[in-house]
Amino acid sequence: MIDGVMIHTQWEALPADPIDTITLYLGAERQRAYYTYLLSAHPKRIIFNPGAENDELEQLAQAAGIQTLQACTLVMLRTNQY
C-alpha cells in the first residue's frame, strides 16, 4: 500500500460493473501482453495517450465495437472533454 492505496502486482479479475474508459500510457511494444485483458474488459472507449499510440490495438478495439481516441487524458480532464 502507498498512502492508503492498494497497489496490485498481479492480474485482477475484471469488475462486475461495466468499464467506461481505459486510458493507456504504456508504449505500443509493451501493450501486446495486455491485449486479451483489455479487450475482454469491453470498455466503452480506450484512450491512447501520447507515446501510447498503437494502430494494431486500435483496430482490434474498433472491430470489437470499442471507441478509440488518440488524446491526452490530462488535457481532456482539464478542458472538460473527458
C-alpha positions in Angstrom: 0.0 0.0 0.0 1.1 3.5 -0.7 -0.7 6.3 1.2 -3.7 4.1 1.8 -4.0 3.0 -1.9 -3.7 -0.7 -2.6 -1.0 -1.4 -5.3 -1.8 -4.6 -7.3 1.1 -6.6 -8.6 -0.9 -9.3 -10.3 -3.8 -9.5 -12.8 -7.1 -8.7 -11.1 -10.4 -10.2 -12.1 -12.5 -7.9 -14.2 -15.1 -6.0 -12.2 -18.7 -6.9 -12.5 -19.6 -3.2 -13.2 -19.1 -2.0 -16.8 -15.8 -0.2 -17.5 -16.3 3.1 -19.2 -12.8 4.1 -20.1 -9.3 2.6 -20.2 -6.5 5.1 -20.6 -3.1 3.8 -21.8 0.3 5.4 -21.1 2.2 2.2 -21.9 4.2 2.1 -25.2 2.8 0.0 -28.0 5.6 -2.5 -27.9 4.7 -3.4 -24.3 0.9 -3.4 -24.8 0.7 -6.7 -26.6 0.8 -8.7 -23.4 -2.4 -6.9 -22.3 -4.5 -7.1 -25.5 -6.7 -10.0 -24.3 -7.3 -8.5 -20.9 -8.0 -5.0 -22.3 -10.4 -6.2 -25.0 -12.2 -8.7 -22.6 -12.9 -5.8 -20.3 -15.3 -4.4 -23.0 -14.8 -0.8 -22.1 -16.8 1.9 -23.9 -13.5 3.5 -25.0 -9.8 3.3 -24.9 -7.7 6.5 -24.8 -4.2 6.2 -26.3 -2.1 8.9 -24.6 0.9 10.5 -26.4 3.5 7.8 -26.8 1.0 5.0 -26.4 -0.4 5.1 -29.9 -0.9 1.6 -31.3 -2.6 1.1 -34.7 -2.9 -2.7 -34.1 -4.7 -2.5 -30.8 -6.8 0.4 -32.0 -8.0 -1.7 -34.9 -8.7 -4.7 -32.7 -10.7 -2.5 -30.3 -12.7 -0.8 -33.1 -13.5 -4.3 -34.5 -14.9 -5.2 -31.0 -17.1 -2.1 -31.0 -14.8 -0.1 -28.6 -14.4 3.6 -29.3 -10.7 4.7 -29.5 -9.1 8.1 -29.1 -5.6 9.3 -29.6 -5.6 12.0 -27.0 -4.2 13.2 -23.7 -6.3 12.2 -20.8 -5.0 15.0 -18.6 -5.8 17.7 -21.2 -9.2 16.1 -21.7 -9.9 16.4 -18.0 -8.6 19.9 -17.8 -10.8 21.1 -20.7 -13.9 19.2 -19.6 -13.7 16.9 -22.7 -13.3 13.7 -20.7 
